[in-house]
């Protein structure tokens, strides 16, 4: 009998907890929850300004990197020309030296 009484007490307490949870949910449903949209316009304009500033800064970096890229290309071309001229001069000097040694 005691087990039956314990089970019935547990069942009654669970039912009471369930009823309380249902009441809380009904109160939440009755109270109309609304989004606070008062600051949304301000936040969106701040976000837009931040995006515009970062876009402007990215364009500046792009211009800087393009000018640096052009400079690097010109240095690379000059380097290749110097190496080629040095190779030709070295080759000519070797041919001249061999010509004089063999004659």
Phi, psi and omega in degrees: 000325182293324178294321178295320179293320179296317179296320180293321177296316177299318179296319179295318180294322178294320179295319178296317178299319179295318179297321178295319179296321178295319179297317179297319178295322178294321178296319179295320180293322180290321178284125184278115179270125181236153178280143177271101184257013183292321183267359185296317181297318179297316180296320180293321178293320177297319179295319179296318179296320178297319179294319179297319179296318180292327177294317179298316180294322178295323178295320177298315179298324179295316179298315180298315182292327177293319179293321178295322179296319178296318178298317181296320178298317181294320177296322180295316179297316179298320179296317179296318179297316179297318179296318180295317179296318177298321179295317180295316179297318179295318180295318179296318180295323177295320180293318180296316179298315178296323179296316179290328180288325182277341178270000000 
